[in-house]
Structures are given as C-alpha cells and as structure tokens.
Amino acid sequence: MKLGIIADALAERFYEAQAKGLQFLEFCINVEKDVEAFAASVPELKQASEKSGVGVASIGRWGSERINAQGVNAEELEKSRKLIDAAAELGCPNFVCGINYVEELSYFDNVKLAIEFLSAVLEYGASKGVAVSTYNCSWNNFVDNDGAWRIIHGHLPQLGIKYDPSHSRYAGRDYLKEARDWGGKFRHVHIKGSVIIDGERFDDPPAGMDQTDWGTFMAVLYGKGYEGGLSIEPHSHVWQGELGDRGVQFTIDYMRKLIL
C-alpha cells in the first residue's frame, strides 16, 4: 500500500508531499469547483508530479447531481469524462463519483438511472485506462451501503468502491464488516479520524487519535489483498493551521507503522 494525502490541485502541493515522504496526492474536484479550470491546470500539475516523483492516485467529484427526474444529467456526465481525461493524462488510476437520489422517483428508477450513468462512465474510463469507483459518503449519494452495493455493484462487477471508515461509523454501520464483505471492491481508501460521543459526531481528529481500530482495519485490508492508496484526509475544524500540520505528521508517522 502507498500513503498519500488529499490536497488542493496546485503544483506546490507535490513538493510539500515530497518533503513529507508521501507517495501521492488526491484531488477532489467537488461540485463547487470548476472542472474546466482544473483541466487547464493539468499540464502544470503533470510537470510537478514528474519532477517531484509524487503521483496522483485518485481524482473525484463529490456532491453533484448526476441524475434527475428526466434521466441522466448530460452536463455532469461530460464533466466526469473531462476528469477521467485529466486522470489519464496524470497517470492517475482512479476516478471517484457518487449518485444522488431523486425523491420524485422510486428506488427502482433511481437504481436504473444510477446504472445508466455509471455504465457510461465505466465505458469511458475503460477507454482511458482509468478505473471508476463510487464513494461511501452520503453527500448527495445513495450508493454508499451494502444494500445499494449488492444491486448496483452486483450488476456492474467492474465498478469499485472508494472507502472511508468514518462515514460508516457516523452512519451507524460496521466498517470492519463492510471491509470484510466488500474489501475486494476497494480501489482507494481515505484515512480520516472519527470520534462519536453520546451517539453524536464530535470531531474528525488525526487518524490514530480517534476511535477507529486502524490496526484491525488494516489487517482486514491485507486479508482482502488490498494494494491501493491510503489517502490522508484532514477534515477537522479544530485541527487547523500549525496544529493541523502537526496532526497530519502524526497520522503519517502512525500509519507508516501499519504499512508492511
């Protein structure tokens, strides 16, 4: 497994990761971000990646509405294709997306549209040598749990999963069971701490300083033959600035002890 971090899509982030001894960056070009601007920056990012020796392990897009009551959102499909183009140019093996739920439609119709959208993205990704995964976060995404995976991933066996234990914990699910049952589909993993107190989310501190059983989770990943990236996700409103930098370094040191 390789250790990396989610970062802004800026050339200097590659050199910062290099200084920390990290092997890759991950870019999240979410719904509020400009896909065209990101695509225009790819040559500069590629040059920085080659000079630093730090790769790009995943490019994803969270929060967008990919389907609606009329069918597949053609504009979002085109944005996904542009991000896959960027991934191919950067030597990035993974594209990550979710599928929003349309309340006016039945679950069955939502699933049909999800499969239609994902089938198109998978086909395009295959033509570019880029794998496609759904994310297990619920942000405008219903393909985040065992029930949806059984139907949608069962129908699309080439579709992978980007997994983050914190989302499972906050949703009241068993992240170790999900890793056991679905780890063979994992293509990318987020490393983010999570703390629940009195049944409520408290904070996302540095991984290793939280309630996640990272040692056992890693053992399950090894047991499932996972060889992908472990992407540190700084996500706390508390751990910012200098404290945040120290927290990232803590997680780097902590996770390195679990990577064989």
C-alpha positions as CSV (number, residue, x, y, z in Angstrom):
1,M,0.0,0.0,0.0
2,K,1.0,3.6,-0.6
3,L,0.5,6.6,1.7
4,G,-0.6,10.0,0.3
5,I,-2.9,12.9,1.1
6,I,-5.9,14.9,-0.3
7,A,-4.7,18.3,-1.4
8,D,-5.6,21.3,-3.5
9,A,-4.8,20.9,-7.2
10,L,-1.7,23.1,-7.1
11,A,1.8,22.4,-8.3
12,E,3.4,23.3,-5.0
13,R,1.4,20.6,-3.2
14,F,3.5,17.9,-4.9
15,Y,6.7,19.3,-3.4
16,E,5.2,19.6,0.0
17,A,4.1,15.9,-0.2
18,Q,7.6,15.0,-1.4
19,A,9.1,16.7,1.7
20,K,6.8,14.6,3.9
21,G,7.9,11.4,2.2
22,L,4.4,10.8,0.8
23,Q,3.9,9.0,-2.5
24,F,0.8,10.5,-4.0
25,L,-1.8,13.3,-4.0
26,E,-5.5,13.0,-4.4
27,F,-7.7,15.8,-6.0
28,C,-11.3,16.3,-5.1
29,I,-12.9,18.5,-7.8
30,N,-16.2,18.8,-6.0
31,V,-19.5,20.3,-7.1
32,E,-18.4,23.8,-6.1
33,K,-15.2,23.6,-8.2
34,D,-14.5,24.5,-11.8
35,V,-13.8,21.4,-13.8
36,E,-12.6,23.4,-16.8
37,A,-10.1,25.3,-14.7
38,F,-8.8,22.1,-13.2
39,A,-8.4,20.6,-16.7
40,A,-6.5,23.6,-17.8
41,S,-4.0,23.2,-14.9
42,V,-3.2,19.5,-15.8
43,P,0.0,20.3,-17.8
44,E,1.4,22.2,-14.8
45,L,0.4,19.5,-12.4
46,K,1.8,16.8,-14.6
47,Q,5.2,18.6,-14.7
48,A,5.2,19.0,-10.9
49,S,4.3,15.3,-10.5
50,E,7.1,14.2,-12.7
51,K,9.7,16.5,-11.1
52,S,8.7,15.6,-7.5
53,G,8.2,11.9,-8.1
54,V,4.8,12.2,-6.3
55,G,2.0,10.6,-8.3
56,V,-1.8,11.2,-8.4
57,A,-3.7,8.3,-7.0
58,S,-7.3,9.5,-7.3
59,I,-9.4,12.2,-8.8
60,G,-13.0,12.5,-7.6
61,R,-16.1,14.7,-7.7
62,W,-18.4,14.8,-4.7
63,G,-21.9,16.4,-4.3
64,S,-23.0,16.9,-7.8
65,E,-26.5,15.9,-9.2
66,R,-25.7,13.2,-11.8
67,I,-29.3,12.1,-12.4
68,N,-32.7,13.9,-12.2
69,A,-36.4,13.1,-12.9
70,Q,-35.7,13.5,-16.7
71,G,-32.8,11.0,-16.7
72,V,-29.0,11.2,-16.7
73,N,-27.6,14.7,-16.3
74,A,-25.6,15.1,-19.6
75,E,-23.6,18.1,-18.3
76,E,-22.4,16.1,-15.3
77,L,-21.6,13.1,-17.4
78,E,-19.4,15.3,-19.6
79,K,-17.7,16.7,-16.5
80,S,-16.9,13.2,-15.3
81,R,-15.4,12.4,-18.7
82,K,-13.2,15.5,-18.5
83,L,-12.0,14.5,-15.1
84,I,-11.2,11.0,-16.5
85,D,-9.3,12.6,-19.3
86,A,-7.3,14.5,-16.6
87,A,-6.7,11.3,-14.7
88,A,-5.4,9.6,-17.8
89,E,-3.0,12.5,-18.5
90,L,-1.7,12.5,-14.9
91,G,-1.3,8.7,-14.8
92,C,-4.0,8.5,-12.1
93,P,-5.7,5.1,-12.0
94,N,-8.9,6.1,-10.2
95,F,-11.9,8.3,-10.8
96,V,-14.4,8.5,-7.9
97,C,-18.1,9.7,-8.0
98,G,-21.4,9.2,-6.3
99,I,-25.1,9.1,-7.5
100,N,-27.7,11.5,-5.9
101,Y,-31.1,10.2,-5.0
102,V,-34.1,11.7,-6.9
103,E,-37.0,11.9,-4.5
104,E,-39.7,12.1,-7.2
105,L,-38.6,8.7,-8.5
106,S,-38.9,5.2,-6.9
107,Y,-35.8,3.4,-5.6
108,F,-36.0,1.1,-8.6
109,D,-35.9,4.0,-11.0
110,N,-33.1,5.7,-9.1
111,V,-31.1,2.4,-9.4
112,K,-31.8,2.2,-13.1
113,L,-30.5,5.7,-13.7
114,A,-27.5,5.1,-11.5
115,I,-26.6,2.1,-13.5
116,E,-27.1,4.0,-16.7
117,F,-24.8,6.9,-15.6
118,L,-22.2,4.6,-14.1
119,S,-22.2,2.3,-17.1
120,A,-21.4,5.3,-19.4
121,V,-18.6,6.5,-17.0
122,L,-17.2,3.0,-16.8
123,E,-17.1,2.6,-20.5
124,Y,-15.3,5.9,-20.9
125,G,-12.9,5.1,-18.1
126,A,-12.0,1.8,-19.6
127,S,-11.2,3.5,-22.9
128,K,-8.7,5.7,-21.0
129,G,-7.3,3.1,-18.6
130,V,-9.0,4.7,-15.6
131,A,-11.0,2.6,-13.1
132,V,-14.2,4.0,-11.6
133,S,-15.5,3.8,-8.0
134,T,-18.4,5.1,-6.0
135,Y,-17.7,6.7,-2.7
136,N,-19.3,5.6,0.6
137,C,-20.0,9.1,1.8
138,S,-23.7,10.1,1.8
139,W,-23.1,13.6,0.4
140,N,-25.7,13.6,-2.4
141,N,-25.1,9.9,-2.9
142,F,-27.2,6.9,-2.1
143,V,-24.7,4.3,-3.4
144,D,-22.9,4.2,0.0
145,N,-24.1,1.0,1.7
146,D,-24.4,-2.8,1.4
147,G,-27.9,-2.7,0.0
148,A,-27.1,-0.4,-2.9
149,W,-23.7,-2.1,-3.5
150,R,-25.4,-5.5,-3.8
151,I,-27.7,-4.2,-6.5
152,I,-25.5,-1.7,-8.4
153,H,-22.0,-3.2,-7.9
154,G,-23.5,-6.6,-8.4
155,H,-24.8,-5.5,-11.8
156,L,-21.6,-3.7,-12.6
157,P,-18.8,-6.0,-11.4
158,Q,-16.0,-3.7,-12.7
159,L,-17.2,-0.8,-10.5
160,G,-15.1,-0.3,-7.4
161,I,-15.6,1.4,-4.1
162,K,-13.7,4.3,-2.5
163,Y,-13.9,3.6,1.2
164,D,-13.7,5.7,4.3
165,P,-14.4,4.1,7.7
166,S,-15.6,7.4,9.2
167,H,-18.7,7.5,7.0
168,S,-19.6,4.0,8.0
169,R,-19.1,4.8,11.7
170,Y,-21.2,8.0,11.6
171,A,-24.0,6.2,9.8
172,G,-24.1,3.5,12.5
173,R,-22.7,0.8,10.3
174,D,-19.9,-1.7,11.0
175,Y,-16.9,-0.6,9.0
176,L,-14.9,-3.8,9.7
177,K,-17.8,-6.0,8.4
178,E,-18.1,-3.8,5.3
179,A,-14.4,-4.1,4.7
180,R,-14.6,-7.8,5.1
181,D,-17.5,-8.2,2.8
182,W,-16.6,-5.6,0.2
183,G,-12.8,-5.1,0.5
184,G,-12.3,-6.9,-2.7
185,K,-14.0,-4.0,-4.4
186,F,-12.0,-1.3,-2.7
187,R,-9.9,0.8,-5.2
188,H,-9.0,3.7,-2.9
189,V,-9.2,4.3,0.9
190,H,-9.4,7.5,2.9
191,I,-7.7,7.8,6.2
192,K,-9.7,10.1,8.4
193,G,-10.2,10.0,12.2
194,S,-13.7,10.0,13.7
195,V,-15.0,10.5,17.3
196,I,-18.5,9.8,18.4
197,I,-19.6,10.9,21.9
198,D,-23.1,10.2,23.3
199,G,-24.2,8.9,20.0
200,E,-23.2,12.1,18.1
201,R,-20.3,13.1,15.9
202,F,-17.8,15.1,17.8
203,D,-14.8,15.7,15.6
204,D,-12.6,14.2,12.8
205,P,-9.2,14.4,14.5
206,P,-6.0,13.0,13.0
207,A,-6.3,9.2,12.3
208,G,-4.6,7.4,15.2
209,M,-6.0,9.9,17.7
210,D,-9.6,8.6,17.3
211,Q,-11.9,5.7,17.9
212,T,-11.2,3.8,14.7
213,D,-9.5,0.5,15.1
214,W,-6.9,1.2,12.4
215,G,-4.8,-1.8,13.2
216,T,-7.7,-4.2,12.7
217,F,-8.9,-2.3,9.6
218,M,-5.5,-2.6,8.0
219,A,-5.4,-6.3,8.8
220,V,-8.7,-6.7,7.0
221,L,-7.4,-4.8,4.0
222,Y,-4.3,-7.0,3.9
223,G,-6.6,-10.0,4.3
224,K,-8.6,-8.9,1.2
225,G,-5.4,-8.3,-0.8
226,Y,-5.8,-4.6,-1.0
227,E,-2.8,-2.9,-2.6
228,G,-4.2,0.6,-3.3
229,G,-3.7,4.0,-1.8
230,L,-4.2,5.2,1.7
231,S,-5.2,8.9,1.4
232,I,-5.0,11.1,4.5
233,E,-8.0,13.4,4.7
234,P,-7.6,16.4,7.0
235,H,-11.2,17.2,7.8
236,S,-11.4,18.8,11.3
237,H,-12.4,22.4,12.1
238,V,-10.3,22.1,15.2
239,W,-7.1,20.8,13.7
240,Q,-6.2,23.8,11.6
241,G,-3.0,25.8,11.0
242,E,0.1,24.7,12.9
243,L,-2.0,22.2,14.9
244,G,-3.4,20.8,11.7
245,D,0.2,20.4,10.3
246,R,1.3,18.6,13.4
247,G,-1.8,16.4,13.2
248,V,-1.0,15.4,9.6
249,Q,2.5,14.5,10.6
250,F,1.1,12.4,13.5
251,T,-1.0,10.4,11.1
252,I,1.8,9.9,8.7
253,D,4.0,8.5,11.4
254,Y,1.1,6.4,12.8
255,M,0.1,4.9,9.5
256,R,3.6,4.1,8.4
257,K,3.9,1.7,11.3
258,L,0.9,-0.2,9.9
259,I,2.2,-0.4,6.3
260,L,4.3,-3.5,5.8
